[in-house]
Amino acid sequence: MSCARYQTEHTEAGEQVLVAGIRPVTLTDRLALRVAAPIAPKRNPNAQQKPCDLGLFDRAALDQLDLIDAIRAANRGASTPDPTKE
């Protein structure tokens, strides 16, 4: 299949046509692509990541009133804590 217009090379898959200005994909290129890809779970690659909403990262818990602030507000006679003093 050697064509006079194109350069070719013989590989394990057979004769390959070389295109001018295009370099072959190297092992470094393949590894860089795998490193840049997001990590997928091994058992279920289609699983969605659950949100981290525990402890310090729980945004709903940050919106709740602190028990001590509620007690102090009740002692002052206020129905809710004053948000400007927090």
N, CA, C and O atoms as a Maestro MAE file, in Angstrom:
{
 s_m_m2io_version
 :::
 2.0.0
}

f_m_ct {
 s_m_title
 :::
 protein
 m_atom[344] {
  # First column is atom index #
  i_m_mmod_type
  r_m_x_coord
  r_m_y_coord
  r_m_z_coord
  i_m_residue_number
  s_m_chain_name
  s_m_pdb_residue_name
  s_m_pdb_atom_name
  i_m_atomic_number
  :::
  1 25 0.815 -1.185 0.000 1 A "MET " " N  " 7
  2 3 0.000 0.000 0.000 1 A "MET " " CA " 6
  3 2 0.862 1.253 0.000 1 A "MET " " C  " 6
  4 15 0.329 2.360 0.079 1 A "MET " " O  " 8
  5 25 2.121 1.113 -0.082 2 A "SER " " N  " 7
  6 3 3.004 2.262 -0.054 2 A "SER " " CA " 6
  7 2 2.647 3.231 -1.165 2 A "SER " " C  " 6
  8 15 2.699 2.896 -2.348 2 A "SER " " O  " 8
  9 25 2.288 4.425 -0.765 3 A "CYS " " N  " 7
  10 3 1.846 5.437 -1.720 3 A "CYS " " CA " 6
  11 2 2.970 6.451 -1.881 3 A "CYS " " C  " 6
  12 15 3.619 6.792 -0.892 3 A "CYS " " O  " 8
  13 25 3.217 6.934 -3.063 4 A "ALA " " N  " 7
  14 3 4.321 7.849 -3.331 4 A "ALA " " CA " 6
  15 2 4.071 9.224 -2.721 4 A "ALA " " C  " 6
  16 15 5.027 9.939 -2.420 4 A "ALA " " O  " 8
  17 25 2.808 9.612 -2.530 5 A "ARG " " N  " 7
  18 3 2.504 10.954 -2.019 5 A "ARG " " CA " 6
  19 2 2.709 11.061 -0.511 5 A "ARG " " C  " 6
  20 15 3.014 12.146 -0.016 5 A "ARG " " O  " 8
  21 25 2.553 9.981 0.223 6 A "TYR " " N  " 7
  22 3 2.611 10.012 1.676 6 A "TYR " " CA " 6
  23 2 3.758 9.154 2.186 6 A "TYR " " C  " 6
  24 15 4.135 8.160 1.566 6 A "TYR " " O  " 8
  25 25 4.307 9.557 3.330 7 A "GLN " " N  " 7
  26 3 5.274 8.703 3.993 7 A "GLN " " CA " 6
  27 2 4.506 7.699 4.832 7 A "GLN " " C  " 6
  28 15 3.445 8.015 5.370 7 A "GLN " " O  " 8
  29 25 5.027 6.511 4.943 8 A "THR " " N  " 7
  30 3 4.376 5.477 5.746 8 A "THR " " CA " 6
  31 2 5.392 4.853 6.677 8 A "THR " " C  " 6
  32 15 6.602 4.983 6.493 8 A "THR " " O  " 8
  33 25 4.867 4.171 7.683 9 A "GLU " " N  " 7
  34 3 5.723 3.400 8.591 9 A "GLU " " CA " 6
  35 2 5.018 2.095 8.902 9 A "GLU " " C  " 6
  36 15 3.790 2.013 8.887 9 A "GLU " " O  " 8
  37 25 5.810 1.088 9.180 10 A "HIS " " N  " 7
  38 3 5.272 -0.225 9.505 10 A "HIS " " CA " 6
  39 2 5.151 -0.344 11.024 10 A "HIS " " C  " 6
  40 15 6.121 -0.104 11.744 10 A "HIS " " O  " 8
  41 25 3.974 -0.712 11.512 11 A "THR " " N  " 7
  42 3 3.732 -0.895 12.938 11 A "THR " " CA " 6
  43 2 3.144 -2.278 13.157 11 A "THR " " C  " 6
  44 15 2.944 -3.037 12.209 11 A "THR " " O  " 8
  45 25 2.868 -2.601 14.420 12 A "GLU " " N  " 7
  46 3 2.250 -3.888 14.743 12 A "GLU " " CA " 6
  47 2 0.857 -4.007 14.129 12 A "GLU " " C  " 6
  48 15 0.409 -5.110 13.815 12 A "GLU " " O  " 8
  49 25 0.175 -2.880 13.956 13 A "ALA " " N  " 7
  50 3 -1.173 -2.887 13.389 13 A "ALA " " CA " 6
  51 2 -1.154 -2.913 11.866 13 A "ALA " " C  " 6
  52 15 -2.201 -3.079 11.239 13 A "ALA " " O  " 8
  53 25 -0.002 -2.754 11.274 14 A "GLY " " N  " 7
  54 3 0.107 -2.726 9.821 14 A "GLY " " CA " 6
  55 2 0.780 -1.447 9.371 14 A "GLY " " C  " 6
  56 15 1.375 -0.728 10.173 14 A "GLY " " O  " 8
  57 25 0.684 -1.173 8.103 15 A "GLU " " N  " 7
  58 3 1.314 0.023 7.550 15 A "GLU " " CA " 6
  59 2 0.455 1.243 7.874 15 A "GLU " " C  " 6
  60 15 -0.755 1.237 7.647 15 A "GLU " " O  " 8
  61 25 1.089 2.290 8.407 16 A "GLN " " N  " 7
  62 3 0.402 3.511 8.815 16 A "GLN " " CA " 6
  63 2 0.890 4.681 7.967 16 A "GLN " " C  " 6
  64 15 2.081 4.796 7.676 16 A "GLN " " O  " 8
  65 25 -0.036 5.543 7.575 17 A "VAL " " N  " 7
  66 3 0.300 6.739 6.803 17 A "VAL " " CA " 6
  67 2 0.697 7.843 7.767 17 A "VAL " " C  " 6
  68 15 0.010 8.074 8.762 17 A "VAL " " O  " 8
  69 25 1.798 8.527 7.482 18 A "LEU " " N  " 7
  70 3 2.254 9.651 8.294 18 A "LEU " " CA " 6
  71 2 1.798 10.946 7.644 18 A "LEU " " C  " 6
  72 15 2.040 11.166 6.458 18 A "LEU " " O  " 8
  73 25 1.137 11.810 8.419 19 A "VAL " " N  " 7
  74 3 0.626 13.072 7.907 19 A "VAL " " CA " 6
  75 2 1.606 14.171 8.304 19 A "VAL " " C  " 6
  76 15 2.046 14.220 9.453 19 A "VAL " " O  " 8
  77 25 1.944 15.032 7.387 20 A "ALA " " N  " 7
  78 3 2.892 16.116 7.659 20 A "ALA " " CA " 6
  79 2 2.312 17.073 8.694 20 A "ALA " " C  " 6
  80 15 1.144 17.450 8.597 20 A "ALA " " O  " 8
  81 25 3.099 17.464 9.669 21 A "GLY " " N  " 7
  82 3 2.681 18.403 10.706 21 A "GLY " " CA " 6
  83 2 1.957 17.760 11.877 21 A "GLY " " C  " 6
  84 15 1.633 18.453 12.841 21 A "GLY " " O  " 8
  85 25 1.694 16.467 11.829 22 A "ILE " " N  " 7
  86 3 1.021 15.757 12.916 22 A "ILE " " CA " 6
  87 2 2.016 14.794 13.536 22 A "ILE " " C  " 6
  88 15 2.592 13.953 12.847 22 A "ILE " " O  " 8
  89 25 2.210 14.920 14.819 23 A "ARG " " N  " 7
  90 3 3.139 14.010 15.493 23 A "ARG " " CA " 6
  91 2 2.361 12.860 16.111 23 A "ARG " " C  " 6
  92 15 1.189 13.029 16.447 23 A "ARG " " O  " 8
  93 25 2.972 11.713 16.269 24 A "PRO " " N  " 7
  94 3 2.271 10.573 16.871 24 A "PRO " " CA " 6
  95 2 1.997 10.808 18.355 24 A "PRO " " C  " 6
  96 15 2.715 11.557 19.017 24 A "PRO " " O  " 8
  97 25 0.958 10.165 18.865 25 A "VAL " " N  " 7
  98 3 0.611 10.260 20.287 25 A "VAL " " CA " 6
  99 2 1.610 9.409 21.065 25 A "VAL " " C  " 6
  100 15 1.760 8.215 20.808 25 A "VAL " " O  " 8
  101 25 2.285 10.039 22.014 26 A "THR " " N  " 7
  102 3 3.305 9.344 22.799 26 A "THR " " CA " 6
  103 2 2.715 8.842 24.106 26 A "THR " " C  " 6
  104 15 1.589 9.186 24.467 26 A "THR " " O  " 8
  105 25 3.477 8.035 24.800 27 A "LEU " " N  " 7
  106 3 3.060 7.549 26.111 27 A "LEU " " CA " 6
  107 2 2.881 8.715 27.078 27 A "LEU " " C  " 6
  108 15 1.971 8.695 27.907 27 A "LEU " " O  " 8
  109 25 3.735 9.723 26.983 28 A "THR " " N  " 7
  110 3 3.615 10.909 27.834 28 A "THR " " CA " 6
  111 2 2.282 11.609 27.600 28 A "THR " " C  " 6
  112 15 1.632 12.042 28.551 28 A "THR " " O  " 8
  113 25 1.875 11.720 26.345 29 A "ASP " " N  " 7
  114 3 0.584 12.343 26.034 29 A "ASP " " CA " 6
  115 2 -0.575 11.548 26.630 29 A "ASP " " C  " 6
  116 15 -1.511 12.123 27.186 29 A "ASP " " O  " 8
  117 25 -0.507 10.233 26.511 30 A "ARG " " N  " 7
  118 3 -1.575 9.385 27.050 30 A "ARG " " CA " 6
  119 2 -1.646 9.485 28.570 30 A "ARG " " C  " 6
  120 15 -2.737 9.563 29.135 30 A "ARG " " O  " 8
  121 25 -0.493 9.484 29.233 31 A "LEU " " N  " 7
  122 3 -0.474 9.582 30.699 31 A "LEU " " CA " 6
  123 2 -0.964 10.948 31.164 31 A "LEU " " C  " 6
  124 15 -1.678 11.037 32.162 31 A "LEU " " O  " 8
  125 25 -0.592 12.013 30.458 32 A "ALA " " N  " 7
  126 3 -1.054 13.357 30.828 32 A "ALA " " CA " 6
  127 2 -2.572 13.457 30.713 32 A "ALA " " C  " 6
  128 15 -3.216 14.112 31.532 32 A "ALA " " O  " 8
  129 25 -3.140 12.814 29.705 33 A "LEU " " N  " 7
  130 3 -4.591 12.815 29.548 33 A "LEU " " CA " 6
  131 2 -5.277 12.075 30.686 33 A "LEU " " C  " 6
  132 15 -6.318 12.515 31.175 33 A "LEU " " O  " 8
  133 25 -4.706 10.959 31.111 34 A "ARG " " N  " 7
  134 3 -5.295 10.205 32.225 34 A "ARG " " CA " 6
  135 2 -5.166 10.947 33.544 34 A "ARG " " C  " 6
  136 15 -6.063 10.870 34.383 34 A "ARG " " O  " 8
  137 25 -4.060 11.668 33.744 35 A "VAL " " N  " 7
  138 3 -3.876 12.438 34.984 35 A "VAL " " CA " 6
  139 2 -4.876 13.585 35.050 35 A "VAL " " C  " 6
  140 15 -5.384 13.897 36.126 35 A "VAL " " O  " 8
  141 25 -5.166 14.213 33.920 36 A "ALA " " N  " 7
  142 3 -6.082 15.354 33.890 36 A "ALA " " CA " 6
  143 2 -7.546 14.936 34.016 36 A "ALA " " C  " 6
  144 15 -8.394 15.775 34.322 36 A "ALA " " O  " 8
  145 25 -7.857 13.676 33.791 37 A "ALA " " N  " 7
  146 3 -9.245 13.200 33.854 37 A "ALA " " CA " 6
  147 2 -9.698 13.109 35.312 37 A "ALA " " C  " 6
  148 15 -8.885 12.827 36.192 37 A "ALA " " O  " 8
  149 25 -10.986 13.343 35.576 38 A "PRO " " N  " 7
  150 3 -11.484 13.203 36.951 38 A "PRO " " CA " 6
  151 2 -11.415 11.746 37.411 38 A "PRO " " C  " 6
  152 15 -11.499 10.818 36.607 38 A "PRO " " O  " 8
  153 25 -11.262 11.574 38.705 39 A "ILE " " N  " 7
  154 3 -11.184 10.237 39.277 39 A "ILE " " CA " 6
  155 2 -12.575 9.607 39.280 39 A "ILE " " C  " 6
  156 15 -13.540 10.216 39.743 39 A "ILE " " O  " 8
  157 25 -12.670 8.398 38.766 40 A "ALA " " N  " 7
  158 3 -13.946 7.681 38.732 40 A "ALA " " CA " 6
  159 2 -13.872 6.491 39.681 40 A "ALA " " C  " 6
  160 15 -12.833 5.837 39.763 40 A "ALA " " O  " 8
  161 25 -14.953 6.198 40.400 41 A "PRO " " N  " 7
  162 3 -14.939 5.038 41.282 41 A "PRO " " CA " 6
  163 2 -14.803 3.743 40.490 41 A "PRO " " C  " 6
  164 15 -15.283 3.648 39.360 41 A "PRO " " O  " 8
  165 25 -14.146 2.741 41.088 42 A "LYS " " N  " 7
  166 3 -13.904 1.480 40.392 42 A "LYS " " CA " 6
  167 2 -15.154 0.620 40.298 42 A "LYS " " C  " 6
  168 15 -15.399 0.005 39.260 42 A "LYS " " O  " 8
  169 25 -15.961 0.562 41.375 43 A "ARG " " N  " 7
  170 3 -17.129 -0.326 41.381 43 A "ARG " " CA " 6
  171 2 -18.285 0.193 40.544 43 A "ARG " " C  " 6
  172 15 -18.946 -0.587 39.858 43 A "ARG " " O  " 8
  173 25 -18.541 1.495 40.585 44 A "ASN " " N  " 7
  174 3 -19.659 2.067 39.842 44 A "ASN " " CA " 6
  175 2 -19.177 3.370 39.195 44 A "ASN " " C  " 6
  176 15 -19.282 4.434 39.804 44 A "ASN " " O  " 8
  177 25 -18.650 3.295 37.963 45 A "PRO " " N  " 7
  178 3 -18.092 4.498 37.343 45 A "PRO " " CA " 6
  179 2 -19.133 5.579 37.048 45 A "PRO " " C  " 6
  180 15 -18.757 6.720 36.778 45 A "PRO " " O  " 8
  181 25 -20.415 5.260 37.091 46 A "ASN " " N  " 7
  182 3 -21.454 6.254 36.820 46 A "ASN " " CA " 6
  183 2 -22.012 6.891 38.088 46 A "ASN " " C  " 6
  184 15 -22.967 7.664 38.016 46 A "ASN " " O  " 8
  185 25 -21.439 6.583 39.241 47 A "ALA " " N  " 7
  186 3 -21.935 7.113 40.509 47 A "ALA " " CA " 6
  187 2 -21.650 8.612 40.606 47 A "ALA " " C  " 6
  188 15 -20.613 9.088 40.144 47 A "ALA " " O  " 8
  189 25 -22.576 9.340 41.208 48 A "GLN " " N  " 7
  190 3 -22.408 10.774 41.432 48 A "GLN " " CA " 6
  191 2 -21.820 10.999 42.819 48 A "GLN " " C  " 6
  192 15 -22.131 10.259 43.752 48 A "GLN " " O  " 8
  193 25 -20.979 12.007 42.959 49 A "GLN " " N  " 7
  194 3 -20.380 12.318 44.249 49 A "GLN " " CA " 6
  195 2 -21.414 12.982 45.146 49 A "GLN " " C  " 6
  196 15 -22.146 13.875 44.719 49 A "GLN " " O  " 8
  197 25 -21.462 12.536 46.386 50 A "LYS " " N  " 7
  198 3 -22.385 13.128 47.354 50 A "LYS " " CA " 6
  199 2 -21.789 14.434 47.863 50 A "LYS " " C  " 6
  200 15 -20.568 14.555 47.958 50 A "LYS " " O  " 8
  201 25 -22.625 15.407 48.190 51 A "PRO " " N  " 7
  202 3 -22.088 16.671 48.701 51 A "PRO " " CA " 6
  203 2 -21.480 16.479 50.085 51 A "PRO " " C  " 6
  204 15 -21.944 15.655 50.874 51 A "PRO " " O  " 8
  205 25 -20.446 17.246 50.363 52 A "CYS " " N  " 7
  206 3 -19.797 17.194 51.675 52 A "CYS " " CA " 6
  207 2 -20.519 18.190 52.570 52 A "CYS " " C  " 6
  208 15 -20.131 19.356 52.644 52 A "CYS " " O  " 8
  209 25 -21.564 17.740 53.248 53 A "ASP " " N  " 7
  210 3 -22.353 18.631 54.095 53 A "ASP " " CA " 6
  211 2 -22.349 18.146 55.545 53 A "ASP " " C  " 6
  212 15 -23.394 18.059 56.190 53 A "ASP " " O  " 8
  213 25 -21.171 17.839 56.031 54 A "LEU " " N  " 7
  214 3 -21.005 17.390 57.404 54 A "LEU " " CA " 6
  215 2 -20.039 18.314 58.138 54 A "LEU " " C  " 6
  216 15 -19.101 18.838 57.539 54 A "LEU " " O  " 8
  217 25 -20.265 18.510 59.410 55 A "GLY " " N  " 7
  218 3 -19.326 19.263 60.236 55 A "GLY " " CA " 6
  219 2 -19.114 20.684 59.765 55 A "GLY " " C  " 6
  220 15 -20.075 21.442 59.630 55 A "GLY " " O  " 8
  221 25 -17.874 21.057 59.512 56 A "LEU " " N  " 7
  222 3 -17.536 22.419 59.104 56 A "LEU " " CA " 6
  223 2 -18.135 22.808 57.762 56 A "LEU " " C  " 6
  224 15 -18.331 23.994 57.497 56 A "LEU " " O  " 8
  225 25 -18.427 21.839 56.917 57 A "PHE " " N  " 7
  226 3 -18.890 22.113 55.567 57 A "PHE " " CA " 6
  227 2 -20.413 22.095 55.445 57 A "PHE " " C  " 6
  228 15 -20.935 22.243 54.340 57 A "PHE " " O  " 8
  229 25 -21.127 21.921 56.538 58 A "ASP " " N  " 7
  230 3 -22.584 21.850 56.520 58 A "ASP " " CA " 6
  231 2 -23.150 23.265 56.500 58 A "ASP " " C  " 6
  232 15 -23.199 23.937 57.531 58 A "ASP " " O  " 8
  233 25 -23.583 23.718 55.307 59 A "ARG " " N  " 7
  234 3 -24.100 25.080 55.172 59 A "ARG " " CA " 6
  235 2 -25.432 25.254 55.903 59 A "ARG " " C  " 6
  236 15 -25.709 26.342 56.408 59 A "ARG " " O  " 8
  237 25 -26.248 24.229 55.970 60 A "ALA " " N  " 7
  238 3 -27.529 24.331 56.666 60 A "ALA " " CA " 6
  239 2 -27.319 24.497 58.166 60 A "ALA " " C  " 6
  240 15 -28.072 25.223 58.815 60 A "ALA " " O  " 8
  241 25 -26.310 23.839 58.725 61 A "ALA " " N  " 7
  242 3 -26.040 23.953 60.160 61 A "ALA " " CA " 6
  243 2 -25.542 25.346 60.515 61 A "ALA " " C  " 6
  244 15 -25.784 25.827 61.622 61 A "ALA " " O  " 8
  245 25 -24.853 25.997 59.593 62 A "LEU " " N  " 7
  246 3 -24.364 27.343 59.866 62 A "LEU " " CA " 6
  247 2 -25.507 28.345 59.945 62 A "LEU " " C  " 6
  248 15 -25.373 29.389 60.583 62 A "LEU " " O  " 8
  249 25 -26.630 28.037 59.300 63 A "ASP " " N  " 7
  250 3 -27.780 28.928 59.319 63 A "ASP " " CA " 6
  251 2 -28.639 28.756 60.568 63 A "ASP " " C  " 6
  252 15 -29.534 29.567 60.808 63 A "ASP " " O  " 8
  253 25 -28.392 27.732 61.359 64 A "GLN " " N  " 7
  254 3 -29.198 27.476 62.550 64 A "GLN " " CA " 6
  255 2 -28.739 28.361 63.699 64 A "GLN " " C  " 6
  256 15 -27.586 28.788 63.759 64 A "GLN " " O  " 8
  257 25 -29.664 28.622 64.604 65 A "LEU " " N  " 7
  258 3 -29.333 29.419 65.784 65 A "LEU " " CA " 6
  259 2 -28.500 28.605 66.755 65 A "LEU " " C  " 6
  260 15 -28.707 27.403 66.919 65 A "LEU " " O  " 8
  261 25 -27.585 29.254 67.373 66 A "ASP " " N  " 7
  262 3 -26.802 28.620 68.411 66 A "ASP " " CA " 6
  263 2 -27.639 28.594 69.692 66 A "ASP " " C  " 6
  264 15 -28.306 29.578 70.012 66 A "ASP " " O  " 8
  265 25 -27.611 27.499 70.411 67 A "LEU " " N  " 7
  266 3 -28.432 27.342 71.619 67 A "LEU " " CA " 6
  267 2 -28.074 28.396 72.666 67 A "LEU " " C  " 6
  268 15 -28.959 28.945 73.322 67 A "LEU " " O  " 8
  269 25 -26.799 28.674 72.819 68 A "ILE " " N  " 7
  270 3 -26.381 29.659 73.832 68 A "ILE " " CA " 6
  271 2 -26.885 31.050 73.451 68 A "ILE " " C  " 6
  272 15 -27.329 31.806 74.315 68 A "ILE " " O  " 8
  273 25 -26.819 31.392 72.155 69 A "ASP " " N  " 7
  274 3 -27.328 32.688 71.718 69 A "ASP " " CA " 6
  275 2 -28.829 32.793 71.957 69 A "ASP " " C  " 6
  276 15 -29.322 33.857 72.331 69 A "ASP " " O  " 8
  277 25 -29.563 31.700 71.744 70 A "ALA " " N  " 7
  278 3 -31.001 31.706 71.967 70 A "ALA " " CA " 6
  279 2 -31.318 31.900 73.450 70 A "ALA " " C  " 6
  280 15 -32.256 32.619 73.795 70 A "ALA " " O  " 8
  281 25 -30.544 31.265 74.323 71 A "ILE " " N  " 7
  282 3 -30.764 31.430 75.773 71 A "ILE " " CA " 6
  283 2 -30.458 32.857 76.197 71 A "ILE " " C  " 6
  284 15 -31.214 33.446 76.969 71 A "ILE " " O  " 8
  285 25 -29.358 33.422 75.704 72 A "ARG " " N  " 7
  286 3 -29.011 34.808 76.051 72 A "ARG " " CA " 6
  287 2 -30.079 35.786 75.549 72 A "ARG " " C  " 6
  288 15 -30.427 36.744 76.239 72 A "ARG " " O  " 8
  289 25 -30.591 35.536 74.346 73 A "ALA " " N  " 7
  290 3 -31.630 36.421 73.807 73 A "ALA " " CA " 6
  291 2 -32.898 36.320 74.646 73 A "ALA " " C  " 6
  292 15 -33.573 37.324 74.871 73 A "ALA " " O  " 8
  293 25 -33.230 35.114 75.112 74 A "ALA " " N  " 7
  294 3 -34.421 34.934 75.941 74 A "ALA " " CA " 6
  295 2 -34.242 35.651 77.274 74 A "ALA " " C  " 6
  296 15 -35.197 36.222 77.800 74 A "ALA " " O  " 8
  297 25 -33.027 35.628 77.829 75 A "ASN " " N  " 7
  298 3 -32.763 36.313 79.098 75 A "ASN " " CA " 6
  299 2 -32.855 37.824 78.937 75 A "ASN " " C  " 6
  300 15 -33.210 38.524 79.885 75 A "ASN " " O  " 8
  301 25 -32.541 38.338 77.749 76 A "ARG " " N  " 7
  302 3 -32.652 39.776 77.485 76 A "ARG " " CA " 6
  303 2 -34.080 40.165 77.147 76 A "ARG " " C  " 6
  304 15 -34.413 41.350 77.120 76 A "ARG " " O  " 8
  305 25 -34.926 39.176 76.890 77 A "GLY " " N  " 7
  306 3 -36.309 39.456 76.559 77 A "GLY " " CA " 6
  307 2 -36.558 39.506 75.062 77 A "GLY " " C  " 6
  308 15 -37.680 39.777 74.634 77 A "GLY " " O  " 8
  309 25 -35.545 39.253 74.268 78 A "ALA " " N  " 7
  310 3 -35.722 39.259 72.818 78 A "ALA " " CA " 6
  311 2 -36.206 37.876 72.365 78 A "ALA " " C  " 6
  312 15 -35.875 36.856 72.968 78 A "ALA " " O  " 8
  313 25 -36.990 37.871 71.298 79 A "SER " " N  " 7
  314 3 -37.498 36.581 70.802 79 A "SER " " CA " 6
  315 2 -36.428 35.839 69.997 79 A "SER " " C  " 6
  316 15 -36.426 34.609 69.958 79 A "SER " " O  " 8
  317 25 -35.528 36.574 69.361 80 A "THR " " N  " 7
  318 3 -34.444 35.955 68.597 80 A "THR " " CA " 6
  319 2 -33.142 36.702 68.883 80 A "THR " " C  " 6
  320 15 -33.183 37.854 69.317 80 A "THR " " O  " 8
  321 25 -31.998 36.076 68.652 81 A "PRO " " N  " 7
  322 3 -30.738 36.773 68.863 81 A "PRO " " CA " 6
  323 2 -30.563 37.927 67.877 81 A "PRO " " C  " 6
  324 15 -31.043 37.871 66.745 81 A "PRO " " O  " 8
  325 25 -29.874 38.966 68.322 82 A "ASP " " N  " 7
  326 3 -29.612 40.116 67.468 82 A "ASP " " CA " 6
  327 2 -28.487 39.776 66.504 82 A "ASP " " C  " 6
  328 15 -27.363 39.549 66.952 82 A "ASP " " O  " 8
  329 25 -28.742 39.729 65.185 83 A "PRO " " N  " 7
  330 3 -27.709 39.315 64.241 83 A "PRO " " CA " 6
  331 2 -26.553 40.317 64.154 83 A "PRO " " C  " 6
  332 15 -25.469 39.943 63.707 83 A "PRO " " O  " 8
  333 25 -26.745 41.579 64.567 84 A "THR " " N  " 7
  334 3 -25.667 42.541 64.489 84 A "THR " " CA " 6
  335 2 -24.638 42.335 65.582 84 A "THR " " C  " 6
  336 15 -23.516 42.828 65.465 84 A "THR " " O  " 8
  337 25 -24.988 41.622 66.640 85 A "LYS " " N  " 7
  338 3 -24.070 41.405 67.757 85 A "LYS " " CA " 6
  339 2 -23.369 40.063 67.687 85 A "LYS " " C  " 6
  340 15 -22.612 39.713 68.592 85 A "LYS " " O  " 8
  341 25 -23.610 39.301 66.620 86 A "GLU " " N  " 7
  342 3 -22.978 37.995 66.519 86 A "GLU " " CA " 6
  343 2 -21.607 38.115 65.943 86 A "GLU " " C  " 6
  344 15 -20.916 37.109 65.780 86 A "GLU " " O  " 8
  :::
 }
 m_bond[343] {
  # First column is bond index #
  i_m_from
  i_m_to
  i_m_order
  :::
  1 1 2 1
  2 2 3 1
  3 3 4 2
  4 3 5 1
  5 5 6 1
  6 6 7 1
  7 7 8 2
  8 7 9 1
  9 9 10 1
  10 10 11 1
  11 11 12 2
  12 11 13 1
  13 13 14 1
  14 14 15 1
  15 15 16 2
  16 15 17 1
  17 17 18 1
  18 18 19 1
  19 19 20 2
  20 19 21 1
  21 21 22 1
  22 22 23 1
  23 23 24 2
  24 23 25 1
  25 25 26 1
  26 26 27 1
  27 27 28 2
  28 27 29 1
  29 29 30 1
  30 30 31 1
  31 31 32 2
  32 31 33 1
  33 33 34 1
  34 34 35 1
  35 35 36 2
  36 35 37 1
  37 37 38 1
  38 38 39 1
  39 39 40 2
  40 39 41 1
  41 41 42 1
  42 42 43 1
  43 43 44 2
  44 43 45 1
  45 45 46 1
  46 46 47 1
  47 47 48 2
  48 47 49 1
  49 49 50 1
  50 50 51 1
  51 51 52 2
  52 51 53 1
  53 53 54 1
  54 54 55 1
  55 55 56 2
  56 55 57 1
  57 57 58 1
  58 58 59 1
  59 59 60 2
  60 59 61 1
  61 61 62 1
  62 62 63 1
  63 63 64 2
  64 63 65 1
  65 65 66 1
  66 66 67 1
  67 67 68 2
  68 67 69 1
  69 69 70 1
  70 70 71 1
  71 71 72 2
  72 71 73 1
  73 73 74 1
  74 74 75 1
  75 75 76 2
  76 75 77 1
  77 77 78 1
  78 78 79 1
  79 79 80 2
  80 79 81 1
  81 81 82 1
  82 82 83 1
  83 83 84 2
  84 83 85 1
  85 85 86 1
  86 86 87 1
  87 87 88 2
  88 87 89 1
  89 89 90 1
  90 90 91 1
  91 91 92 2
  92 91 93 1
  93 93 94 1
  94 94 95 1
  95 95 96 2
  96 95 97 1
  97 97 98 1
  98 98 99 1
  99 99 100 2
  100 99 101 1
  101 101 102 1
  102 102 103 1
  103 103 104 2
  104 103 105 1
  105 105 106 1
  106 106 107 1
  107 107 108 2
  108 107 109 1
  109 109 110 1
  110 110 111 1
  111 111 112 2
  112 111 113 1
  113 113 114 1
  114 114 115 1
  115 115 116 2
  116 115 117 1
  117 117 118 1
  118 118 119 1
  119 119 120 2
  120 119 121 1
  121 121 122 1
  122 122 123 1
  123 123 124 2
  124 123 125 1
  125 125 126 1
  126 126 127 1
  127 127 128 2
  128 127 129 1
  129 129 130 1
  130 130 131 1
  131 131 132 2
  132 131 133 1
  133 133 134 1
  134 134 135 1
  135 135 136 2
  136 135 137 1
  137 137 138 1
  138 138 139 1
  139 139 140 2
  140 139 141 1
  141 141 142 1
  142 142 143 1
  143 143 144 2
  144 143 145 1
  145 145 146 1
  146 146 147 1
  147 147 148 2
  148 147 149 1
  149 149 150 1
  150 150 151 1
  151 151 152 2
  152 151 153 1
  153 153 154 1
  154 154 155 1
  155 155 156 2
  156 155 157 1
  157 157 158 1
  158 158 159 1
  159 159 160 2
  160 159 161 1
  161 161 162 1
  162 162 163 1
  163 163 164 2
  164 163 165 1
  165 165 166 1
  166 166 167 1
  167 167 168 2
  168 167 169 1
  169 169 170 1
  170 170 171 1
  171 171 172 2
  172 171 173 1
  173 173 174 1
  174 174 175 1
  175 175 176 2
  176 175 177 1
  177 177 178 1
  178 178 179 1
  179 179 180 2
  180 179 181 1
  181 181 182 1
  182 182 183 1
  183 183 184 2
  184 183 185 1
  185 185 186 1
  186 186 187 1
  187 187 188 2
  188 187 189 1
  189 189 190 1
  190 190 191 1
  191 191 192 2
  192 191 193 1
  193 193 194 1
  194 194 195 1
  195 195 196 2
  196 195 197 1
  197 197 198 1
  198 198 199 1
  199 199 200 2
  200 199 201 1
  201 201 202 1
  202 202 203 1
  203 203 204 2
  204 203 205 1
  205 205 206 1
  206 206 207 1
  207 207 208 2
  208 207 209 1
  209 209 210 1
  210 210 211 1
  211 211 212 2
  212 211 213 1
  213 213 214 1
  214 214 215 1
  215 215 216 2
  216 215 217 1
  217 217 218 1
  218 218 219 1
  219 219 220 2
  220 219 221 1
  221 221 222 1
  222 222 223 1
  223 223 224 2
  224 223 225 1
  225 225 226 1
  226 226 227 1
  227 227 228 2
  228 227 229 1
  229 229 230 1
  230 230 231 1
  231 231 232 2
  232 231 233 1
  233 233 234 1
  234 234 235 1
  235 235 236 2
  236 235 237 1
  237 237 238 1
  238 238 239 1
  239 239 240 2
  240 239 241 1
  241 241 242 1
  242 242 243 1
  243 243 244 2
  244 243 245 1
  245 245 246 1
  246 246 247 1
  247 247 248 2
  248 247 249 1
  249 249 250 1
  250 250 251 1
  251 251 252 2
  252 251 253 1
  253 253 254 1
  254 254 255 1
  255 255 256 2
  256 255 257 1
  257 257 258 1
  258 258 259 1
  259 259 260 2
  260 259 261 1
  261 261 262 1
  262 262 263 1
  263 263 264 2
  264 263 265 1
  265 265 266 1
  266 266 267 1
  267 267 268 2
  268 267 269 1
  269 269 270 1
  270 270 271 1
  271 271 272 2
  272 271 273 1
  273 273 274 1
  274 274 275 1
  275 275 276 2
  276 275 277 1
  277 277 278 1
  278 278 279 1
  279 279 280 2
  280 279 281 1
  281 281 282 1
  282 282 283 1
  283 283 284 2
  284 283 285 1
  285 285 286 1
  286 286 287 1
  287 287 288 2
  288 287 289 1
  289 289 290 1
  290 290 291 1
  291 291 292 2
  292 291 293 1
  293 293 294 1
  294 294 295 1
  295 295 296 2
  296 295 297 1
  297 297 298 1
  298 298 299 1
  299 299 300 2
  300 299 301 1
  301 301 302 1
  302 302 303 1
  303 303 304 2
  304 303 305 1
  305 305 306 1
  306 306 307 1
  307 307 308 2
  308 307 309 1
  309 309 310 1
  310 310 311 1
  311 311 312 2
  312 311 313 1
  313 313 314 1
  314 314 315 1
  315 315 316 2
  316 315 317 1
  317 317 318 1
  318 318 319 1
  319 319 320 2
  320 319 321 1
  321 321 322 1
  322 322 323 1
  323 323 324 2
  324 323 325 1
  325 325 326 1
  326 326 327 1
  327 327 328 2
  328 327 329 1
  329 329 330 1
  330 330 331 1
  331 331 332 2
  332 331 333 1
  333 333 334 1
  334 334 335 1
  335 335 336 2
  336 335 337 1
  337 337 338 1
  338 338 339 1
  339 339 340 2
  340 339 341 1
  341 341 342 1
  342 342 343 1
  343 343 344 2
  :::
 }
}
